[in-house]
């Protein structure tokens, strides 16, 4: 039987993992092909639906990391392990890890931007043989806002991980500063072959990419994600349209040669 990808299906909540006061990961039952960077529409009758990026992929589940910011997500937070939500998808053009295998890879993620790229980070950070050197630079507003703390601790054992916060209380011993602070001095083995992924708020992506361009890295070697633009997922509502490009259909992942014109 052919599955209609535009019709929501019922999915069981297998687990709920809290990161901060307003950010939780819902582990949803799902079997099927999905890539990091793609997204699902999560819906509840009477409340509506919200596009949520895939933050983790398992044999029989997907992780959806959700921030409590509106009517739909507020109601989602009233659901618990063993209950169900409606999903449809996955939608969009995700990250293809084959594009980065065997190459030096740098991922820069700002705030919740770590969610859609978490699968890529996990793939390369857990097996050094898959790349020719891997670095993650990830930044959050404060130590209390850090997501995926257990993952970060695990990745630090096998990859170059730079975790930084915008501001911190007195006595904090970690890195303090914007992610752009660490790019000028970053050791890059081959500027002509390194691949760079940047995900986060528009201003963060803009200035981060500029720092890499200053290092002499070509636009063709840089990838960005516009997942914040998602809405219907099928190119009908026009919410994500920038010029003639429907982000939900052609993106949210773009090479910077195309994506540079889509950062508004």
Secondary structure, 3 states (H helix, E strand, C coil): CCCCCCCCEEEEEEEEEECCCCEEEEEEECCCCCCCCCEEEEEECCCEEEEEEEEEECCCEEEEEEECCCHHHHHHCCCCCCCEEEEEEEECECCCHHHCCCCCEEEEEECCHHHHHHHHHHHHHCCHHHCCCEEEEEEECCHHHCCCHHHHHHHCCCCEEEEEECCCCCCCCCEECCHHHHCCCCCCCCCCCCEEEEECCHHHHHHHHHHHHHCCCCHHHEEEECHHHCCCCCCCCCCCEECCEEHHHHCEEEEHHHHCCCCC
